[in-house]
Amino acid sequence: MQTAESNIVNVPDIEPRLKHPTIFRVFDSLGPGESMIIHNDHDPRPVYYQLIGERGDVFTWEYLEQGPQWWDVRVTKKGNAGDGLIGSTNAQKPQQSSNSAVSKDNVINVPAIEPRLKHPTIFEVFDKLGSGESLVIHNDHDPKPVYYQLLGERGDVFTWQYLEQGPEVWDVRVTKKGSANSETIGQIAAKDLKKAEVFKKYGIDFCCGGKKTIKEACEEKGLDASQVERELQQTTQSSVTNGTTNYNEWNLDFLADYIVNTHHNYVRKYLPDLSMYSSKVARVHGANHPELAPINQLVETVNSELTEHMVVEENALFPLVKKIVQAKNGNGSVSKEEKDAFDAMTRDAEKEHDSVGRAMEKIRGLSKNFAIPEDACTSYKLLYTMLDEFENDLHTHIHLENNILFPKTADIKNSLA
């Protein structure tokens, strides 16, 4: 969060979808009479309307600087400790079922709604929409501030179509996009790796199986795609400014080095221990737990395949990735033979990823999701803990290559003369 002790919110430094939520968090932390300053590269007037809509007339808005390069606004919370003006968002959330301003066809008659509940009502109706479903905002002025708020807090997951544009009435149809019908799982995870936690929860393979859509993956597993999509949207709603790494924005040569230094080194550090413990535990406990023998065989398969796989990537594939990136930047060229070699190596790498991923999936199934039995010794417990952690690291490792490094490098390669 881009704030100092003086509560200055430096908006241009904040990730776009987190700008408005950050301002709201700072505002909500203010005591009566306390202020924050919004520093921005354009007029932050939409925030004024959003604050009015969601918090009510509980603040003053004072311009300190009004362009042309910078806008500074002091926002001061009104009231005193006894006014009861400081409320939580949850306390202000409307109950749609009892709101007569929302029709059964999702037409929201905004002028009929209490001011502090206007925006929360729109958001509540929007969040209940399924993919491809719409709501209509009916208002007495342009509801464009809602567009910015939706984009900031939910992301690019809707379309905005004016049906009527004044001068007395504005009607806007807002339609929720259907990611199940467009983006692949890998593309979704590439944009926001937090969404991978939802995929893991439902056993959806976002790394090796990342080329499937949500709809396709859910149909294979008999899951409700709309429920999965709702949970994916909730990860966007609950996002925080820290602790998030956006690999999708990294330079590809840097990403290649990161994969080696982080994930390849992790594999080299822990695979020998995994191999040793799986062999030991299978030998000691195999009589009572017959699943341990095939688990040990699968660990050895993973060990063999990954060890060879990483050597090829580090000595051939990743250097070629860097050469393609350098060619894009005007430092050299890439021959047709090298382009063909890149295509062949990435195809092989993805096949090897799939093989290793399936082996880990079988291990998870044989171990019943790494459930530790009552007679497990310390080595047995450690083995299952390490396997669980290893699989989590492997998912991120493969995801970074299959869904970000390889396709983005391919795009650059295809754009070269």
N, C-alpha and C positions, 0 to 999 in steps of 0.2 A: 504494500500500500504506500503510495507516494505522499506521505504526510510527515511533517516535522512536529515538534512540540507545540508550535504555534498554529497547528491545524490548517496548514496550507496544503491544498490538494492540487498537485501539479498534474493536471488531467492529460496533457499530451504524452506523458511517460507511462500511462496506464494502458494495458491491453484493451482494445476497443470494447469488447463485451463486458468488461469489468469497470468501465468508467462510472456509469451511473450507480451501480451497487456500491462502489467504493465511497462515492460522495454521500450516499444514504447512510452507510455505516458510520462515517465520521459525524454526520449530522445527528444520528441517534445517540452518539456517545456524548454529545454536548449537554451541559447542565443549563438551567434557566439563566439567560443573560449572556451565555458564552457564545463565541463566534467561530466560524471557519471561513477561509478564503478560497474561492474557486479560481484557479489560475488556468486559463485556456487560450487556445489560438483562434477561437471564434466565439461569438456570443453564446453563452451557455443557457440562453432563455428556456430551451426545452426542459432543463432541470427544474426551473421555477414552476412550470406547469405540473411536472411530475410530483414535486414536493407538495404543492397545493392539493393535488388530487389524492395523494396517499397519506399525507400527514395533516392536511388542513391548514388553516390560517394561523400557524403557530410560529412564524418566523418573519423577519424583515429581510429585504433584498436591496443591497446598496452597491451601486457600481462605483468602483474606485478607479478603474481604467476601462476605456471603451474603444479599443482598437487604435489603428488598423491592424497592428500585429498581435497585440495581447489584450485580453479581457480579464480583469480582476473584479470579483464580486465578493463582498462581505455578507455572509448569511448569519444572522443572529437569532438564536432561539428565544422566543418570547416567554413571558410568564415567570412565575416563581414556584418554589417547591410545592406549594399547596394548590396550584391551579389544576393539576391533573392533566396537563397538556402533553406530558411525555408518555407516550404509550408505545407498546410493541406493535410490530407489524401484524402479529398473530391476533392481537386484540382488535385490530381494525379490519380484519378479513371479513368480507360479507358472506352471508349465507344465501347462496344463489337460489335455493329451493323456495325461499320466502320472498324473493325480490321480484315484485311485479313488473319491474322495468326490463326484465329479460323474458322474452317470449320463448315458447317451446321450440321455435325455429332458430333460436340463437340470435335474434335481433335485439341489440342492446340499446335501449332508449336512454342515452346518457343524461340529458337534461332532467330526467325524472329521478336520478339517483343522487343521494346525499353527496356533497362535494368530496369528502374524504374517502368515499367508497367507490368513486367513479373508476379510477384506474384498477384498483384491486378486483372489482367486479369483472372488468374486461379480461384481466389476467386469469381469473378463475374459470371463466367460460372458455378461454383459449386453451388452458391446460387440460380441459376435459375433451377437447376435440380429438378425433381419430385422424389418421393420415388421410388427406384429401377432403376433410370436412371443413366447413366455413362458419364464420360468425359475421354479422353485419353490425358495424358501429353507426348509430344514428345520432347526430349531434347538431348543435346550433353554431358551431365553428369548426374549422379544420382540425381534426384530431391527430395531426402529424406528430405531436409530442409522444403519442402512444406508439407510433411507428419506431421512434428512436429508442423508447424504453423497451419495447419488445425485442428489437434487434440487439440491444445491450445486454438484456437479461436472459433471453432465450436463444439468441443467435440467429443465423440465417436459415430459419426453419419455417418460413411462411411467405406468402405472396400478399401484396397490398394493392387492391384495385378500387379506384374511385368510381362509384356509381352515380353520385351526385356531388357537385362541387359549388354549393352556395348559389346566391348570396345568403339565403336564409337557412338552408338545410345542407348538411354534408352526410353522405352515406358511403361507407367504405366496406368492401368485402375483404375479410382477412381469412386466407385459406392455409391450413397447416400442410406443409410439404410432406410427401411420403418418402422418407429415406429408405423404407423397405423396398421401394420400387426403383430406386436410382443408385444411391451410393452403396459401395460394397462395405463389408464389415471392416476390411483393412483400411479403406479410406476414412471411415468414421473414426477408427482408433488412431490413425495417423494425425488427424486434426486435434484430437483430445484423448490422450492415453488414459485419463481417468475413466473413460467409458469402457475400457477393457475390463474393469472390475465387474461391470454388469455382465459382460460376455462370459467372464470366468464363473460368475454366480450360476449362470444357466448352462454351463458346459459348452459354450459356443466357441469354436476355434477361430480366433481372430488373426492368428499368424499364418499357419499353414493353410487354413481354410479361409483366408482373408479375401478371396476373390468372389465369395458368395454375398448375396444381399441378405439383409435381416430376414426377409420373407422366406427366402430359400433355406437358410439355416434353421429357422423356426419350424418350417414344414418338415424338414428331415427329422427333427427331434420331437415333433408333436407339441411345440410350444405356442403360446399366444403371442403373435408378433406385436400386437398393439400394446400388451403389457410390457414387453421388452422395450419398445420405443418410449413408453411413458417413463420408465426408469432411466433410460438414456437422457431424456430431457431433464429429469430431476438432477442429474449430475451437473448439467449446465446451470441450473437454478441455484445450486448449493456451492458453486465454485468460489474459491478464495484466491487472493492475489499471490500468496506465497506457496511454495512447495510444489509448483507445477513446472515441468520442463517441456517446452514446446519443441520437440525434435524436428518437427516438420519445417521449422524456419531456419534450421542450422545449414551452414554451408556443407555441401556433400563431402568434400575432402576432409573437413573436420569431423563429420559424422562417421566416416570410415575409420579414422584414427580412434575415435571414441569407442566404436564397437570393438576394435582390437584391444585397446587399453582397459576397457571395462569388462566386456562380456567374454572375449577370448581368454583374457587373463583369469577371469572367474572360472571358466571351464578347466583351464590347465591347473588351477589351484585345487579344485575340489573333486574333479573326476577320479584321480588316483585314490583318494580317500573313499569315494563312493564305491569304486570297484573293490577295494579291500574290505570294506564293511559288508557289502552285499555277499561277497564270497564267504566271509566269516560267519555271518548270521545264517546263511543258507546251510552251511555245514553243521552248525550247532543246533539250530531250531527246525531244520528241514523236515525231520520226521513227523513233527506235530503240525507243521505249517507247510504243506506241499507247494503252496504258491511261491515260496521263496526261491526255489530252483529256477523257474522261468523268469522271475524278477532278476535274478543274478545274470541269466543269459542275456536278457534285454539290456541290462546295465553295460555288459561287455560289448554288446552291439553298438550302443550309443557311444561308448568310449572309443571304439575303433573308427566309427564313421565320423565323429566330430573331430577327432585328432587329425585325420587326413584332410577333412573338409577345410579346417582353419588354415592349414598350410597353403592350400590352393588359393584361398581368398587373400591371404597376406602376401603371397609371392606373385600372384598373377592378376586376380580379379580386381582387388582394391587399387593396385597401382594403375590399372587401366581406367578405373573410375576417376582417379585423380587426373590422368592424362586427358580424359574427355572434358572434365571441368576446366582444365587449363586451356584447352582448345576453344572452349566457349569464351574464355576471357582474352582470347587473342594470342595466347602463348603456345604456339605450335599447332599441329593438325593431327587428325586421326584418320588412318587409312581404312579402306573398305574391309580389308582383312581383319583389322583390329575391331571394327564395328561388329563383324560377324562373330569374332571370338568372344566379344562381350555378350552377345545374344546367347551363344552356346554355353558360356560359363554360368550365366544367370539361370538358364533353364536347368542346368545340372545342379546348381546350388539350391534351387527351389525344390527339386526332386529330393535332394539329400535332406533338406529341412523337413520335408513332409515325412520322410522315413524316420528321422529322429523324433519328430513330434508324435508320430503314431506309436513309436516304441514307448515314449513317456506316458502316452494315454493308456496303453495296455498295462503299464506298471501301476498307474493310478487305479485302474479297474481291478487288477489282481489284489492290490493292497486294500481295497474297499476305501478309497480316498485316504490312504495312509493312516488308517485306524490302527492304533497300537493295541495289541492284545494284552490280556492280563499277565501272561507269563513272560512278557518281553523283558529282556535284560537291557542294560544301559546301551550296549552297542546296537541292539534292535531298535530302540527308541531313537537313537541318534541317526541311524540309517534312514528311517522314515522322515524324520525332520529335515535331513539334508536333501532327500529326494524331492520333498515338497518345495523347498526353497530353490533347488536346482531347476525344477520345472518352471517356477515363476520367472526366474532369470532367463531361461531359455525362451519363454513366450515373448518377453520384451526383445531379446536378442534377435529372434527370427522376424518379429514384427518390424523392427527397424530396417532390416534388409529387404524383406519381401514387399513391404507396404510403403517404404519411403526411399531408401537408398537406390534400389534397383529401378523402380519405375521412374523416379525423377531423373536418374542418370540416363535412362533410355530416352526420355523426352529431349534431353539435351543432345544426345547422340543423333536422334532423328532430325534435329534442327540444324545440324552441321552440314555444310556443303560437301 
